[in-house]
Amino acid sequence: MDIDGFWNVIEAARAESRSPHGEAFAEALVNQLAGLSQEEILAYQERFDEVHGAVYRWDVWAAAYLIGGGCSDDSFVDFRAGLIALGGGLVRAGSRSAGRSGGPLRSDRSRRPGRRLRDLRRGRELRGQPRVRTTHG
């Protein structure tokens, strides 16, 4: 899966979650991933990790801090996942300005939505699902 395919999955989940009887974004994303092959799911996770790492920057953390009135490490993980959930246009626009306003931080700790799907496919109860937020609070 290339980066455009990754954003197509995100946008399809966003559309599903916005429909009149839509599910929450996280549930809609799992529904989208459930229709993919195992190889595509792994490729999705690789693209997620790349994008999640690309927004691991000081300027993005500063925005999260200002929006949320503070921002811990864990809150920043959630903030970046929520930023990705908003779609590729916003992330791409932010990436273009990275050289002007902030550089990368230390190594990334990222969420693994593919693990949730694996557990779902194996019939396990989904515990501790990460929250995907469009606002920080």
C-alpha positions, 0 to 999 in steps of 0.5 A, a space after each residue: 500500500 502506497 501513501 495514497 492508498 493509506 489516505 484513501 483508507 483514512 478518508 473512507 473511514 471518515 466518510 463512514 463515520 460522518 454518515 447519518 448512522 455512521 460509527 465512531 471513527 475508530 470503529 469505521 477504521 477497523 471496518 475498513 481494515 477488515 476488508 483488506 488482506 493481511 499484507 495490506 493491513 501490514 502495509 497500512 500499519 507501516 504507512 501509519 507509523 511513517 506518518 505518525 513519525 513524520 508529525 513527531 515534531 516540536 511545532 506540532 507538540 507546541 500546537 498540541 500544548 496550546 490546544 490542550 492547555 498542556 501535553 504529556 507524552 501520551 497525550 501527544 501520541 493521541 494528538 498525532 493519531 487524531 491529526 492523522 484521523 483528520 485526513 491527509 490534506 491537513 498532515 501534508 500541509 503541516 509537513 510542507 511547513 516543517 522546515 520553517 517551524 520545527 524539526 523532528 523530535 526523538 524516536 517515535 512511540 506509535 499506536 498499533 491499530 493493526 493489533 486491534 484488528 488482529 485480535 478482532 479477527 482472532 475473536 478476542 475481546 478488544 481491550 484498551 482501544 486507543 482513543 482517536 480524538 479530533 479535539 484534544 481535551 
